[in-house]
Amino acid sequence: MPVTFQNWAHESARFLKPRSADLSQVDQRVRQFRTTPNLNTLRQLAAAILEWRRSKGAWHTSIRAGEMAELINLVKAESRVRFAQAQGQIFSWLHCEPLINQLAHDPFGFLNNPMRVLVIAGEPDGPATFRMTVDNDDGVFGDGDISVAPVNGPNHRWYTLSAPGRGPGVVMESVLMHRDITPHSTLHDVVGRFHPIAHPVMTTGQLTGCCFIMRRNAGVFECTHIEPNHANWANGNDLQDFLEGLHIPGATYYGRNQYGDSGVSIVGRETGGQWNVYAQRYERGAFHKTWRGVDHILANG
């Protein structure tokens, strides 16, 4: 018999036993939502499921996964009506709420975790609301129904930060990626691409051969992100060498000479008038990204 909110206790009791403390909490939240169905009780139920999920490893490999998978699908279906902003990704939204707050206030604490890889979609210069979503290999965080096919538990998670996203968001200053710098560009050309940072948290799109440059200009912190277009540059190393050869006053450079063949995500925060900027390096795979480390690329700048 398909699992419903009404028969959850009976159907799940056939397989999910004994009832652990975290599973008993799920039971309580199901009863609460059944009695008072609203967004708040739905969020509490989803949070209880995430807490149960946290310690279960590869739970899909068990026959007992069927009932929980059905309950997760029920919660997703309800969220499409009661939590339309999440667009079916209620579990991703709840998981990311504290994490995007950590990223904004403690970038190093978020980025310096080998279980997390952050991928950032670039935006034009200026403030934007960047939203965070998460995905892993068991489908819980996605918007589609999940099955009970055997899969591995999430050893690490891949987070996406983008302005058009559908997760919880924070305002960050975006630094645009420029593709028009050539070997014939001048110091004036490059300096004209700098963007003054007016918001206390900043980010930029992924570095995959690009060079990121930071400096103080008359007391104003400003940055630029230069991408090596393939028509003019063989690789990111020659671009960085060229940019450094321009001797931009007060500039700090972070490019392929530092991060090699890694993909890079950059987030910085201003505290007490000083900027600290961090770069998370990761192995770039189409379907798998592995954390490689974090560089403190600007300290109290």
C-alpha positions, 0 to 999 in steps of 0.5 A: 500500500502506498505511504500517505501521511495518514498511514505512515506509522502503520506502513513504516512500522513494518520495516523501519524498526526499532524506532530510533530517536530520530525516526520517532521525531519524524513520526511526531512531525508527520502527526503534527503536519497531518493535524495542522498542515501548513508551511511551518509544520511541513518545514519541521517535518522536512528538517526531521527527515534530514536529521534522520538522513544525516546518520544513515549512509547508503540507506537506499541499499536497504529494503527499508528505504522504500517507505522513507523514499515515499514520505520524502516524495510526499513532502516534496509534492506538498512543498510545491504547493506550500513552499513554491519559492523552493520549487520542490527543493525543500530539503536543499533549501533547509539544508542550505539555510545555515550554510549560506549564512556561514558562507556570508559571515565566515567564508573560510569556515564554509570553504575549508571543509573537504565535504563541500565543493562550491561552484559559483555562476558569475554575474555582472558587476554589482550587488546581486542576491546569490542563492544556494542549492545542494545536490548529491547522488541519492536524489533527496535534495533534487526536485524530482521523485526518488527511487530506492535504487542502491547508491552510495551515501553522500561522502561530499556535496556539491553546492551551487551559488547563482543569482537565478537559483532557487535556494536561500539567498544573500546579497553579495557584490559580484565581480564580472568576468572580462574576456576582452584583454589581449596581449596588446592591451595596456595598463589603462585597459586592464585598470579600466576593468576594475570594479569597486566593491561596495558590499561587505561580501563579494564573489565572482564566477569560476576561475578555470584559467582566469586571473583574479586581481585585487587592490586598494585604489585611493582607499577603495577595495576593487577587483577584476576577473580576467579570462584568457580567451583562446584566440589570444592566450595559450593558457592561463599562465601566459595571461597571468604573466602578462598581467603581472608584467603590467605592474598594476600599482598595489595589485595582488594576483591570483591565477593559474600560476597559483592554482594550477589545473584546479577549478576555483571559487572565490569569496571575500568578506570585509570586517572592520575595514579590512578584506580577507579573500579566500579561494577554494580549489577543486578537481574539475569533473563533469559529474564529480568535483573533489575538494583540494584546499583553500588559499587565503589569497588576500589577508587584511587587505 
